[in-house]
Amino acid sequence: MTKDIRSPARLAENYIIDGTWDAKAIERLDETAIEELFDCLGARAAVELAASNVDEGHYYELDDETRQEAQALQSFYLSEVAKVRASKAAASEMLIDSATWLKIEPVLKDRDFLLRLFQRRLTDFASTFVQDVADLIGVSRQSLTVHLNGDPLTLAAEHRNRGKPKDEGVEDFRAALARSDVPEVLKRRWLVGETN
Amino acid sequence: VNEDQDQPDELYHPPFVREALEWAENLSPSDLLTAARINDKGGSGFIPPPAVVRLIRRARVEGNAELSTRLTAILIERLLPYVKAMFNQLHQEKNDVVQETMKRFLGDLAEMDGIDWWEITFTRKLKGAAVDAYRSMVKRPRSRTAPWLAEYEKSDDGKAARALERKATLRAFADAHFRRQRDRELFVLLIEGEIPIEAADAPTDLVRLSGLGVSTLRNKKTQYERMLKAALAETRK
């Protein structure tokens, strides 16, 4: 995903862009990492300075050479997609794995709520909620809807150990969301939405 | 730029991306492709790159490969000239740095279906990919033998001097509170001395990159060297 928050690259980025110098984290870097930090500072400063002279919103007419390069990059992207697709599990399989759901815990911030979704113990979802969660997990709306509307999952022992909801019943989505620890901004967005 | 300068700590779309997505949701595929071709940031209907990234991934997981592929082609055509122009400033016309930057982005675009930083702080991430490519592909001569340490070089192989220099430089960074990003960039570049202040024959120099005059840059360099000397004096205590 993204670089470690204390990596030399991130520390350099944070200094140049935000002006924050994390002296504590830098003190802990070894000699090689310090060299890397200087290297990253120089590279980041040069790239930012160069970028500031280029208007991002400017419309560039593509010459033939650039057009050909763009096509080559497109082929590169498509071959990457094919590679990834070959190694990825189907959405329906991903969704019956609690790990898939726990990956978005840093955003939803409520494990109990997520486990209820995973176990299909909620009903009557808001439409914006379904789209947002499909985006977060990276599955189609349709696969997510099929998962959420399936029969409640009977848990294998391994899942019981990962934590289970405080009760076993099926609950209305809005009621569960309202009393969850999901961030307010998301609650507001999902509680007002239409039902899917 | 619409993009918030602060690095958010949550992997969730910022409002300008959400609004663009909500707007795009009601478009037919052909209208969506037309809108994605709008390059003018201020133009009505412009879809910012982080939202285009989400639309590409959505279409892909929804099984709409054609729409996803066509949106990707449009995004590549929008980004490639920008990345090229950026590296031209550093006189890195060698195409491989540009290619490498683009491939880092396209690799992430292909691999991830869920939300990542490309959908939140796209420009910052793109410049990060450019930094990585630049570091890995452009070998830059390091000339960090600062004149203010000459007296120490004689004592041993310069080992102690280097360690001291490093410590003092880090201290100077911690002490230097520049409010403007531009000043922080110049601070780094002037004390690291990788890009010359003015060198008409060199591929690039700081006069051309920063648009500042030679005397302004020389004054800044003098000021920064004073800051380094002060940090060195403190470090030696």
Interface residues (C-beta under 8 A of the other chain):
Chain A: M1 T2 K3 A9 E13 N14 Y15 I16 I17 D18 G19 W21 A23 I26 I34 F38 D39 C40 L41 G42 A43 R44 A45 A46 V47 E48 L49 A50 A51 S52 N53 V54 E56 G57 H58 Y59 Y60 L62 T66 R67 E69 A70 L73 Q74 F76 Y77 L78 E80 V81 K83 V84 A91 K103 I104 P106 V107 A134 D135 L136 I137 G138 V139 S140 R141 Q142 P183 L186
Chain B: V1 Q5 D6 Q7 E10 L11 Y12 H13 N39 D40 K41 G42 R54 R57 R58 R60 V61 E62 G63 T69 T72 A73 I76 E77 L80 P81 Y82 K84 A85 M86 F87 Q89 L90 N95 V98 Q99 M102 K103 L106 G107 L109 A110 E111 M112 D113 G114 I115 D116 W117 T123 R124 K127 G128 A130 V131 D132 Y134 R135 R140 R144 R166 T169 L170 F173 A174 H177 F178 R179 Q181 R182 R184 E185 L186 V188 L189 E192 E194 I195 L209 S210 G211
